[in-house]
Structures are given as C-alpha cells and as structure tokens.
C-alpha cells in the first residue's frame, strides 16, 4: 500500500496525489490518502474538486487505514527537485511518499487514468456551463496568471514576473498560431488587483499599436480557486506564472494544439543558495515554450 505526506496548496497537492496514484497503478499497489480538512494553513479539496477521490482516503472506513497508520509508515523521500524514478516495491509493504514531486514524468503514462478517476472531463464541462459568459464569444481564449500574493515579500525566492514577460508570451502565441484576435482571461488574487490592473494597462498600450485584437477579461476573484484552475484548463492557450497552480491549469488543457508559455526564471537566486540548486528541466513538458525577459 502507498500513501503520501500531503503539503502545500492545490498545485502542490496535485503533484503529490498524481504521483502517488501513478505509482500505485504502475506497481499494482493499493493507495490511500490521509483525510483532513486542512493542511497547516492550506485547505484540502476532498469535498469539491477531488470528491471522486475521497473514496481513496481514510474517511472511507472500508479502507481500514487511519491517519495515524499512514503517519507511522516508512518514508520514501524525494532525492532532488528534478525527476528521479521511484524504485519498485513490494505491494505488501506499506510506505508513504514525502516530497513535492514536481515533474510530469512521475505520472505522464498514467495521467489519463487519473483524469478518469478525477472525472476531469465532466468537471471541465460543468465549469464551461457555469461560466458560459467567459466562453460565449468566438474569440480564442488565452489564460494569463499573475502570481503575486506572498511573493511580494519573497521575491529573492519567488520572483514576480514583470509585464514584459506577459507581453513576450502573448506575442509568441500570436506569432506561432493563426489567431488574430483573442480574449485573455486573466487571474490574480484580490489583494493584487491594483498592481495587476497596472500590468494589464501596460499590455493594452503595447498591443493597441499592433494588428492584434485583444480583449482582456478579469476572472472574478470570488470564484473558488479550484474552479479558476479548471477555467484555465478550458482555455485554448495558457500563459502561466512561476506557480504550480497555473502549471496545472495549463497541464489540464486537453487542446492538442495548445501553446503554453512559462517563465525562464522560476526560482530566485536565494532559493538555490539556501535550499540547494533546483533544476527545473523536468518540470515542463517538451512542447511548452520558455519565455525570457
């Protein structure tokens, strides 16, 4: 049996959950997750986005596993930030994963089975119906995520992407696709609306001088975060921040022709100095496009 030590926000939790399920599928293990409403200061999603996976948690008494049982399992830790294949193990020996496992390579071969367990297609369809006003126009939809929040005090660890990054990313999408007009659905936390509005105004001023027609649409801050992620996943193209949250929004986009842009600078120098060099080469699928500023 395999479990995992869940930690972090929604994006981090998804990496840990997908890695655990993929391992269980590959090596024919039973998998059970520890159930709780919160992880320190973060919430869990067992009663909304991940409701279909609640069956595989300690909340289901038929699993005959408690949180204490999982806590006492042997730890298999993450060796480094980049991908390292997890060793095969005996299904009769219970253990739990401990780490962030931030690479699609941990689950790329099993991802469709995991999506099926998550009922992702149905959830995305429900999102498009619930927020039909965002998807009603014929314009191509591009998601754009601004990650500020606590990064404002941690820029030496997590740098904030400047307007130039988003300008370069949008230009790349227009140049590499046949679209001439688009609706950019942009996302940020409520506390960052003033700063992001300034960023958007910079982008508007630039693109007003080009032949491209772009409508910028703010996605309501009050929409639950997991629904915002699914809205990103329903867009045609994606511009992500240095954030596991919008990484998943882009990854869940099933459009075969999607263009995903990500920042070349993911971590700040202090992160590498204090926590060891974090090699991000295995974080991004090969077709995604690295954008420099």
Secondary structure, DSSP 8 states (H G I E B T S, - for coil): -EEE---SSHHHHHHHHHHHHHHHHHHT--B-B---SEETTEE--TTTTTGGGGGGBTTSGGG---HHHHHTSEEEE--SSS--------TTS-EEEES----GGGTTTTHHHHHHHHTHHHHHHHHHHHTHHHH-SSSEEEEEE---GGGGG-TTTS----HHHHHHHHHHHHHHSS-SEEEEEEE--GGGHHHHHHHHHHHHHHHTTSS-EEEEEE--TTS-HHHHHHHHHTSSEEE--S-HHHHHHHHT---TT--EEEES--S-HHHHHHH-----TTTS-TTSEEE--
